[in-house]
C-alpha cells in the first residue's frame, strides 16, 4: 500500500494558505447564492471585493491581424510645454 498524506516535515507555504482562504470566501458566496448561508450585504460586498483581487479577470481581449492586414503598433510621443 502506498503512503498517504504529507511526508514528515512538510511545511505548508503561504501560497497554499492563501489558496485555502480564497476557496473559503468563494464557498461562502456560493452557499449564499444557493440559499444555504445567510450573509449581510456588507459581507457579500467584501467577499466579492476580495475575489476580484485574487481571481484573474477572464474578460481578456485578443487583437490579431492576418497576412493581408497585419497589425501595426504605432507609439507616438509628443513633447508639449506645460500649460498647453
C-alpha positions, -999 to 999 in steps of 0.1 A, spaced: 0 0 0 13 34 -9 19 61 18 -8 86 22 -8 121 34 20 146 36 56 134 42 72 140 76 85 176 79 61 190 53 55 227 58 27 245 40 39 277 25 20 310 23 7 304 -12 -11 273 0 -27 291 29 -38 319 6 -54 295 -18 -74 279 10 -85 312 23 -97 323 -12 -116 290 -16 -133 296 17 -145 330 5 -158 315 -28 -175 287 -10 -193 311 14 -205 332 -16 -217 301 -34 -236 289 -4 -252 323 0 -264 323 -36 -278 288 -32 -297 300 -1 -277 277 23 -259 305 41 -271 339 52 -248 369 46 -253 406 51 -249 429 21 -216 441 36 -202 406 38 -212 398 2 -196 431 -10 -164 424 10 -162 388 -4 -167 400 -40 -140 426 -35 -115 401 -21 -122 377 -50 -116 404 -76 -81 408 -61 -72 371 -63 -91 357 -93 -80 365 -128 -102 387 -149 -115 364 -177 -126 392 -200 -94 393 -219 -94 406 -255 -73 393 -283 -65 416 -312 -49 400 -342 -43 405 -378 -37 383 -408 -12 381 -437 -31 406 -458 -38 430 -430 -11 428 -404 -13 448 -372 9 478 -369 16 493 -335 24 530 -336 37 547 -304 36 585 -306 53 607 -281 46 644 -280 65 670 -261 45 700 -251 50 730 -229 34 729 -195 1 746 -196 -6 739 -232 
